[in-house]
Structure formats: structure tokens, C-alpha cells
Amino acid sequence: QVQLVQSGGGSVQSGGSLRLSCAASASPGSTYCMHWFRRTSPGKGREGVATIDEDGSATYADAVKGRFTVSQDNAKNTLYLQMNSLKPEDTAMYYCAADPKWAGTCLLGVVQGPTSWGLGTQVTVSE
């Protein structure tokens, strides 16, 4: 399993932008799913925000579609999440995850393991 180191995040006003990064210690493999999840409060479960596979095929949650963009730099083994037009309801701890690609597809918000997780980075959006 790869090690994932997250960076970016912080505090921004509503309508602002942030970019999250997730650097992997090595390539996740020839086929994989890279995910962004978020948890809005400690007592709630993680929700899938975006997922991307080795071919760059991406899927987004309805709540972020048109505002967030997931991308990757394969040469740097780094995953990104560009977040624009941020809203207060986007406030959450954001996590990246690397997962094997089973059955030829990546499902938003679904990891099947063995999964590598980043430690999370806080995003806070104020009114």
C-alpha cells in the first residue's frame, strides 16, 4: 500500500477557492481508483466527493458537480482537488484514498480495499 500525504486546505470565505493535494509515495498501480471523501462532523460518516481512475475518468457527487475538479499528475504521483465557488456546507475534513480497481470500475464513495488513506485536511468556508 502507498503512503498518502495531504496538503492544502484552510479557511476561505464563501465563493472562494482552494486546492487540495494528495501525494503518494509510489504509483498506486497500473489500475486504481483515487478518491476524495469528506466528513462534515466527527459523528457523521465520510461521503464521497470525487473519484478518478488511471485513465482520468472522473465522477463527482451531485453537491460538488460543476464546482470541484479532480485531477492527477501521474509523473508526481499526486492527486488534486480544485474547489471553486465554495459554500459553507463544504466545510469538512477532506480525505484522499487510494484503492485497487476491482471489476474494472471506480464507484464514488466506495472503497473495497486494501485502501490507503491520507490523514485528512480541514476546509472551512465562512459566510
Residue frames relative to the residue before (quaternion, step in Angstrom):
aa qw qx qy qz dx dy dz
Q 1.0000 0.0000 0.0000 0.0000 0.00 0.00 0.00
V 0.4274 -0.6992 0.5135 0.2545 3.53 -1.09 0.73
Q 0.4071 -0.6523 0.5739 0.2819 3.52 -1.34 0.36
L 0.1715 -0.7916 0.5822 0.0699 3.57 -0.93 0.91
V 0.0917 -0.7890 0.6074 0.0127 3.56 -0.82 1.08
Q 0.2093 -0.8087 0.5445 0.0760 3.53 -0.60 1.20
S 0.0244 0.7663 -0.6420 0.0034 3.52 -1.25 0.56
G 0.5973 0.5314 -0.4383 0.4109 3.52 -1.30 0.32
G 0.5304 0.6176 -0.4693 0.3421 3.54 -1.21 -0.34
G 0.3061 0.7394 -0.5680 0.1924 3.52 -1.34 -0.19
S 0.5969 -0.5563 0.4429 0.3716 3.53 -1.28 -0.46
V 0.0461 0.7866 -0.6107 0.0791 3.53 -1.02 0.87
Q 0.4873 -0.6424 0.4959 0.3223 3.53 -1.20 0.44
S 0.6747 -0.4897 0.3712 0.4089 3.52 -1.26 0.46
G 0.7571 0.3227 -0.2732 0.4980 3.55 -0.88 1.00
G 0.5849 0.6064 -0.3551 0.4049 3.54 1.28 -0.27
S 0.3936 -0.7061 0.5461 0.2197 3.53 -1.39 -0.03
L 0.0121 -0.7570 0.6530 0.0183 3.51 -1.28 0.55
R 0.1758 -0.7584 0.6113 0.1420 3.53 -1.26 0.41
L 0.2079 -0.7598 0.6079 0.0995 3.52 -0.92 1.01
S 0.1467 -0.7721 0.6132 0.0793 3.54 -1.15 0.70
C 0.0750 -0.7692 0.6342 0.0226 3.54 -1.19 0.62
A 0.0972 -0.8268 0.5539 0.0104 3.56 -0.23 1.30
A 0.2480 -0.7756 0.5679 0.1201 3.55 -0.81 1.05
S 0.5382 -0.6489 0.4427 0.3055 3.54 -1.09 0.77
A 0.7756 0.0077 0.0050 0.6311 3.56 1.28 -0.42
S 0.6592 -0.4629 0.3769 0.4572 3.54 -1.23 0.08
P 0.4817 -0.6795 0.4654 0.2994 3.61 -0.93 0.81
G 0.7032 -0.4117 0.2736 0.5111 3.58 1.22 -0.22
S 0.6729 -0.4967 0.3500 0.4220 3.57 -1.25 0.04
T 0.7638 0.1014 -0.0907 0.6310 3.56 1.18 -0.52
Y 0.1669 0.7933 -0.5614 0.1662 3.57 -0.85 0.94
C 0.2624 -0.6926 0.6348 0.2203 3.49 -1.41 0.10
M 0.1176 -0.7572 0.6391 0.0661 3.54 -0.96 0.92
H 0.1334 -0.8274 0.5455 0.0053 3.52 -0.77 1.10
W 0.1607 -0.6868 0.6879 0.1708 3.46 -1.43 0.34
F 0.0654 -0.7626 0.6435 0.0067 3.52 -0.95 1.03
R 0.0845 -0.7696 0.6202 0.1261 3.54 -1.30 0.14
R 0.1731 -0.7404 0.6408 0.1061 3.50 -1.30 0.55
T 0.3162 -0.8022 0.4813 0.1574 3.55 -0.49 1.21
S 0.7837 -0.0099 -0.0162 0.6208 3.60 1.17 -0.43
P 0.6625 -0.5478 0.3237 0.3951 3.58 -1.10 0.61
G 0.7178 0.4716 -0.2641 0.4388 3.59 1.00 -0.67
K 0.6481 0.5120 -0.3148 0.4678 3.56 1.27 -0.09
G 0.5510 -0.6154 0.4533 0.3350 3.52 -1.21 0.48
R 0.5734 -0.5694 0.4518 0.3780 3.53 -1.29 0.25
E 0.1763 -0.7700 0.6026 0.1139 3.55 -1.05 0.76
G 0.4904 -0.6593 0.4840 0.3009 3.54 -1.05 0.75
V 0.2313 -0.7788 0.5734 0.1056 3.54 -0.92 0.97
A 0.7734 -0.1693 0.1548 0.5910 3.55 0.87 -0.99
T 0.0641 -0.7735 0.6275 0.0614 3.52 -1.24 0.45
I 0.0589 -0.7848 0.6169 0.0079 3.55 -1.17 0.66
D 0.2660 -0.7672 0.5585 0.1692 3.57 -1.04 0.72
E 0.7555 -0.4128 0.2582 0.4384 3.54 -1.33 0.02
D 0.6727 0.4789 -0.2958 0.4803 3.59 1.19 -0.41
G 0.5543 -0.6294 0.3798 0.3903 3.57 1.28 -0.06
S 0.4279 0.6809 -0.4828 0.3466 3.56 1.22 0.27
A 0.0915 -0.8391 0.5360 -0.0162 3.56 -0.58 1.18
T 0.1169 -0.7552 0.6420 0.0611 3.51 -1.27 0.63
Y 0.1486 -0.8089 0.5670 0.0456 3.56 -1.00 0.86
A 0.5150 -0.5807 0.5235 0.3513 3.50 -1.27 0.46
D 0.6134 -0.5753 0.3928 0.3722 3.57 -1.09 0.70
A 0.6455 0.5678 -0.3206 0.3976 3.58 1.01 -0.82
V 0.7736 0.3298 -0.1724 0.5129 3.59 1.14 -0.52
K 0.4297 0.7258 -0.4519 0.2903 3.56 1.26 -0.21
G 0.7893 0.2700 -0.2259 0.5031 3.56 -0.87 0.98
R 0.7329 0.3751 -0.2284 0.5196 3.59 1.24 -0.29
F 0.7579 0.3005 -0.1601 0.5564 3.57 1.07 -0.78
T 0.0870 -0.7782 0.6197 0.0522 3.54 -1.19 0.64
V 0.1991 -0.7616 0.6077 0.1048 3.55 -0.81 1.03
S 0.0661 0.7852 -0.6112 0.0747 3.55 -1.02 0.86
Q 0.1729 -0.7827 0.5885 0.1057 3.53 -1.27 0.19
D 0.2310 -0.7168 0.6412 0.1471 3.51 -1.27 0.62
N 0.2813 -0.8086 0.4915 0.1593 3.55 -0.10 1.27
A 0.6105 0.5604 -0.3561 0.4318 3.60 1.07 -0.63
K 0.7471 0.3545 -0.1919 0.5285 3.57 1.15 -0.66
N 0.3446 -0.7453 0.4932 0.2872 3.59 1.29 -0.08
T 0.4999 0.6568 -0.4044 0.3939 3.55 0.99 0.85
L 0.2391 -0.7480 0.6122 0.0923 3.50 -1.06 0.98
Y 0.1307 -0.7974 0.5868 0.0523 3.56 -1.04 0.79
L 0.0798 -0.7380 0.6618 0.1051 3.50 -1.33 0.37
Q 0.1444 -0.7762 0.6116 0.0519 3.55 -0.48 1.24
M 0.0844 -0.8129 0.5761 -0.0096 3.54 -0.63 1.16
N 0.0225 -0.8023 0.5952 -0.0406 3.56 -0.56 1.20
S 0.8177 0.2189 -0.1737 0.5032 3.55 -1.30 0.33
L 0.0969 0.8447 -0.5190 0.0883 3.54 0.93 0.91
K 0.2097 -0.7640 0.6048 0.0812 3.50 -1.19 0.79
P 0.6467 -0.5175 0.3730 0.4182 3.60 -1.14 0.42
E 0.6628 0.5134 -0.3185 0.4424 3.59 1.01 -0.67
D 0.5620 0.5642 -0.3991 0.4544 3.59 1.27 0.03
T 0.4390 0.6937 -0.4587 0.3401 3.58 1.27 -0.12
A 0.3135 0.7299 -0.5355 0.2869 3.56 -0.65 1.16
M 0.4571 -0.5667 0.5756 0.3723 3.48 -1.42 -0.02
Y 0.1855 -0.7982 0.5690 0.0692 3.56 -0.76 1.09
Y 0.1141 -0.7946 0.5962 0.0104 3.53 -0.97 1.00
C 0.2159 -0.7266 0.6257 0.1842 3.54 -1.16 0.60
A 0.0822 -0.7892 0.6082 0.0218 3.54 -1.21 0.53
A 0.1897 -0.7471 0.6276 0.1097 3.52 -1.18 0.72
D 0.0120 -0.8198 0.5662 -0.0844 3.54 -0.72 1.14
P 0.5203 -0.6014 0.4822 0.3675 3.60 -1.05 0.58
K 0.3970 -0.6987 0.5411 0.2478 3.53 -1.16 0.57
W 0.0831 -0.8086 0.5825 0.0002 3.52 -0.31 1.28
A 0.8505 0.1427 -0.1172 0.4925 3.53 -1.14 0.68
G 0.6351 -0.6203 0.3146 0.3359 3.56 1.10 0.70
T 0.7545 0.3336 -0.2176 0.5217 3.59 1.14 0.26
C 0.3049 -0.7104 0.6010 0.2028 3.53 -1.29 0.47
L 0.1772 -0.7871 0.5852 0.0817 3.55 -0.83 0.98
L 0.5091 -0.6585 0.4630 0.3047 3.55 -0.85 0.98
G 0.8552 0.1518 -0.1173 0.4814 3.53 -0.87 0.97
V 0.6645 0.4802 -0.2988 0.4885 3.58 1.26 0.11
V 0.0098 -0.7666 0.6420 -0.0079 3.53 -0.85 1.02
Q 0.2295 -0.8114 0.5303 0.0881 3.53 -0.97 0.89
G 0.4475 -0.7411 0.4069 0.2914 3.54 1.28 -0.16
P 0.5117 -0.1629 -0.8373 -0.1027 1.34 -2.32 0.86
T 0.2319 -0.8069 0.5399 0.0603 3.54 -0.83 1.10
S 0.2315 -0.7283 0.6288 0.1436 3.51 -1.10 0.82
W 0.1487 -0.8045 0.5733 0.0445 3.56 -0.94 0.95
G 0.4003 -0.6402 0.5928 0.2800 3.50 -1.24 0.57
L 0.5964 -0.6032 0.4010 0.3458 3.57 -1.25 0.34
G 0.5644 -0.6152 0.3812 0.3971 3.56 1.24 -0.23
T 0.0573 -0.7663 0.6390 0.0347 3.52 -1.24 0.58
Q 0.4111 -0.7399 0.4853 0.2190 3.56 -0.89 0.95
V 0.0769 -0.7452 0.6613 0.0397 3.52 -1.11 0.87
T 0.0206 -0.7966 0.6035 -0.0278 3.55 -0.77 1.07
V 0.0851 -0.7960 0.5992 0.0043 3.54 -0.74 1.11
S 0.1594 -0.8035 0.5701 0.0627 3.57 -0.64 1.11
E 0.6464 -0.5399 0.3792 0.3831 3.56 -1.27 0.50
